[in-house]
Amino acid sequence: MLERADHPGEEGPIAEGRSVCRSRWAGFVRFPAGSKSGVHTHSSDLKIVVVSGTFHYGSTPDTEKNYGAGSYVFIPANLPHSNTQPEGALLYTEQPGKFDNKPVK
């Protein structure tokens, strides 16, 4: 598993994308099998399409629902949420702002 540089000790996504312009980000995010993110937020809305695998998403780990390939997920800016990917997942993601992940303490 890969360890995320922005959250040492936490396994997480590998983002492969680019800023479409100075304030937008779009790209693919690959979550390795067994990856999980604690409760966190993003500074701008997230639009997600699950390309492959299953994306488990909810306001807490206990409330996560499963979204399979072809699913669309909208996450409003600053909404606390968590996600896990027991089998791994590939997502296409767009944000009107920079790609970020802010842990909720």
C-alpha positions in Angstrom: 0.0 0.0 0.0 1.1 3.6 -0.6 1.1 6.0 2.3 -0.1 9.5 1.7 2.4 12.2 2.1 -0.3 14.7 3.3 -1.5 12.3 6.0 1.3 10.1 7.3 0.2 6.7 8.5 -3.0 6.8 6.4 -3.4 4.9 3.2 -5.3 6.7 0.5 -5.8 7.7 -3.0 -3.3 8.3 -5.8 -4.5 11.3 -7.7 -3.5 11.6 -11.4 -4.9 14.8 -12.8 -4.3 18.4 -13.5 -5.7 21.8 -13.1 -7.9 22.6 -16.0 -7.4 26.2 -15.4 -5.9 28.1 -12.4 -8.9 27.3 -10.1 -10.2 24.0 -11.4 -9.0 20.4 -11.0 -10.1 17.3 -12.9 -8.6 13.9 -13.1 -8.6 10.3 -12.0 -8.2 9.1 -8.4 -7.2 5.5 -7.8 -7.9 4.1 -4.4 -5.9 0.9 -3.6 -7.8 -2.2 -2.3 -8.3 -1.8 1.5 -7.9 1.9 1.5 -9.9 4.2 3.7 -10.1 7.8 4.7 -11.2 9.1 8.0 -13.8 11.8 8.2 -12.7 14.8 6.1 -13.9 17.7 4.0 -13.0 19.3 0.7 -12.9 23.1 0.2 -15.0 22.9 -3.0 -17.8 20.7 -4.4 -16.7 17.3 -5.7 -18.4 15.6 -8.7 -17.4 11.9 -8.9 -18.1 9.2 -11.4 -17.1 5.7 -10.3 -15.2 4.2 -13.3 -14.4 0.8 -11.7 -14.6 -0.9 -8.4 -16.8 0.2 -5.5 -16.7 3.6 -3.7 -18.1 3.4 -0.2 -19.2 6.9 0.9 -21.1 8.4 3.8 -21.1 11.0 6.6 -19.3 8.5 8.9 -17.8 5.0 8.3 -21.0 3.5 9.8 -23.3 5.3 7.3 -21.4 4.6 4.1 -23.3 3.4 1.1 -21.9 1.5 -1.9 -21.5 3.1 -5.3 -20.5 0.8 -8.1 -19.1 1.5 -11.6 -21.2 4.1 -13.5 -22.4 5.7 -10.3 -22.4 9.5 -9.9 -21.7 11.0 -6.5 -21.9 14.7 -5.6 -20.2 15.9 -2.4 -20.9 19.5 -1.4 -18.0 21.7 -0.2 -17.1 21.4 3.5 -19.4 18.4 4.1 -17.8 16.0 6.6 -17.6 12.5 5.1 -15.6 9.3 5.0 -14.9 6.6 2.4 -13.5 3.1 2.1 -12.6 0.9 -0.8 -12.2 -2.7 0.3 -11.9 -3.9 -3.3 -10.2 -0.7 -4.6 -11.8 1.9 -7.0 -11.0 4.2 -9.8 -12.9 7.5 -9.9 -13.1 10.4 -12.3 -13.3 13.6 -10.2 -13.9 17.2 -10.9 -13.6 20.1 -8.4 -14.2 23.8 -9.2 -11.3 24.5 -6.8 -7.9 22.8 -6.1 -7.8 19.1 -5.2 -7.6 18.9 -1.4 -8.6 16.8 1.6 -8.9 18.3 5.1 -9.2 15.9 8.0 -11.9 16.6 10.6 -10.6 16.5 14.1 
